[in-house]
């Protein structure tokens, strides 16, 4: 039987930002590891974007060799504590587990986070190659690439625009899903092998790509994330009380806007409506519960079956009192004295499947009005254009697609400019999530290492 992690009481966790789930116990780890079949053709590995040797590290756990399990994972991933918590294992490694065909798959994510939290990270022996790489962005893609390039012996400097490191892992994902001490530990592991970090540097403003080249950086990896929120473009969107999920989560997670004496305080109202159905919508809604909104609702234009968020996040949101309303599409935000007062939705019905394979929502001409003093828009993000615009001013002409993303070689992650690579949310391939960004970081690192060898 699959082992379950102990969870914080659903009523208590509404009041705090502490981790919802605990690690498995040592006994549970041994029991869960024993369920692994050790397949000769492990589909779980091919389902992992960074190809962690999953049966091998689980075998080490069966043999009570925690340190060996840690060494195996860190051959390919320097962020096991992070990935074990936030990766969509049910669609990747666990989704490919043979045991899942007729029963429950091995709890690979829970085992990985246990190893990440408890195994000591051993620093590899590094022989300096005397070439320099600049990485723009300290999120999943950037940290993964930094680790691999540094282990190959090259000097690596990561430039972060914000005053704290971690990118979306820090400003986007709430601490009840990813505790900050866990994230800080992973960053310290990178520092311990010689990765350098520079905070408060906005590449494209503080420094340009040409200046980085002039400063002696032989290769550049752009992984600055997608910080430009997608809004609804409806009447009332400029009213006070309307937030993008990016802004709302950043203000709480990074700037502590919900805390007493905050320099950027939130106006906590009574009712908040979150627009969207992905993991970011769940994070925003569950954060709204914790900062003090009495009524928190997620409005989604399809049905529950089509929700793109992880099932675990949906379950947790429901347990914490979040209300879900389906087949509603935003039509207008109604204001009073400059602030949000109500929101009007058009009632939808599902038609034929669209390009995503999901049934297309079709308007019925009927409308529903909902009380709300705050609206949070969680409809995704696009690439921040700062670097692209700065590059143009320097006559660096990247190939950019219609949505503003860098066009890259999918295998090497190289842009149209030799020696400059891009990955993560500025050049996405497939679903935007932490582990896919890490996969892009590994591809970029491999290509950069080969490029540096050729110089």
KACOR-V321878 format. One record per residue. N is the residue number from 1. BURIAL is I if it has 9 or more other C-alpha atoms within 8 Angstrom, else O. Layout:
# KACOR-V321878
n	burial
N	BURIAL
N	BURIAL
This chain:
# KACOR-V321878
n	burial
1	O
2	O
3	I
4	O
5	I
6	O
7	O
8	I
9	O
10	O
11	O
12	O
13	I
14	I
15	I
16	O
17	I
18	O
19	I
20	I
21	O
22	I
23	I
24	I
25	O
26	O
27	O
28	I
29	I
30	I
31	I
32	I
33	I
34	O
35	O
36	I
37	O
38	O
39	O
40	O
41	O
42	I
43	I
44	I
45	I
46	I
47	I
48	I
49	I
50	I
51	I
52	I
53	I
54	I
55	I
56	I
57	I
58	I
59	I
60	I
61	I
62	I
63	O
64	O
65	I
66	I
67	O
68	I
69	I
70	I
71	I
72	I
73	I
74	I
75	O
76	I
77	I
78	I
79	I
80	I
81	I
82	I
83	I
84	I
85	I
86	I
87	I
88	O
89	I
90	O
91	O
92	I
93	I
94	I
95	I
96	I
97	I
98	O
99	I
100	I
101	O
102	O
103	O
104	I
105	I
106	I
107	I
108	I
109	I
110	I
111	I
112	I
113	I
114	I
115	I
116	I
117	O
118	O
119	I
120	O
121	O
122	O
123	O
124	O
125	O
126	O
127	O
128	O
129	O
130	O
131	I
132	I
133	I
134	I
135	I
136	I
137	I
138	I
139	I
140	I
141	I
142	I
143	I
144	I
145	I
146	I
147	I
148	I
149	I
150	I
151	I
152	I
153	I
154	I
155	I
156	I
157	I
158	I
159	I
160	I
161	I
162	I
163	O
164	I
165	I
166	I
167	I
168	I
169	I
170	I
171	I
172	I
173	I
174	I
175	I
176	I
177	I
178	I
179	I
180	O
181	O
182	I
183	I
184	O
185	O
186	I
187	I
188	O
189	I
190	I
191	I
192	O
193	I
194	I
195	I
196	O
197	I
198	I
199	I
200	I
201	I
202	I
203	I
204	I
205	O
206	O
207	I
208	I
209	I
210	O
211	O
212	I
213	I
214	O
215	O
216	O
217	I
218	I
219	I
220	I
221	I
222	I
223	I
224	I
225	I
226	I
227	I
228	O
229	I
230	I
231	O
232	O
233	O
234	I
235	I
236	I
237	I
238	O
239	I
240	O
241	I
242	I
243	I
244	I
245	I
246	I
247	O
248	I
249	I
250	I
251	I
252	I
253	I
254	I
255	I
256	I
257	I
258	I
259	O
260	O
261	O
262	I
263	O
264	O
265	I
266	O
267	O
268	O
269	I
270	I
271	I
272	I
273	I
274	I
275	I
276	I
277	I
278	I
279	I
280	I
281	I
282	I
283	I
284	I
285	I
286	I
287	I
288	I
289	I
290	I
291	I
292	O
293	I
294	O
295	I
296	I
297	I
298	I
299	I
300	I
301	I
302	I
303	I
304	O
305	O
306	O
307	I
308	O
309	I
310	I
311	O
312	O
313	I
314	I
315	O
316	O
317	I
318	I
319	O
320	I
321	O
322	I
323	O
324	I
325	I
326	I
327	I
328	I
329	I
330	I
331	I
332	I
333	I
334	I
335	I
336	O
337	O
338	O
339	I
340	I
341	I
342	I
343	I
344	I
345	I
346	I
347	I
348	I
349	I
350	I
351	O
352	O
353	I
354	O
355	O
356	O
357	O
358	O
359	I
360	I
361	I
362	O
363	I
364	O
365	O
366	O
367	O
368	O
369	O
370	O
371	O
372	I
373	I
374	I
375	I
376	I
377	I
378	I
379	I
380	O
381	I
382	I
383	I
384	I
385	O
386	I
387	I
388	I
389	I
390	I
391	I
392	I
393	O
394	O
395	O
396	O
397	O
398	I
399	O
400	I
401	O
402	O
403	O
404	I
405	I
406	I
407	I
408	I
409	O
410	O
411	O
412	I
413	I
414	I
415	I
416	I
417	I
418	O
419	I
420	I
421	I
422	I
423	I
424	I
425	I
426	I
427	I
428	I
429	O
430	O
431	O
432	I
433	O
434	I
435	I
436	I
437	I
438	I
439	I
440	I
441	I
442	I
443	I
444	I
445	I
446	I
447	I
448	I
449	I
450	O
451	I
452	I
453	O
454	O
455	O
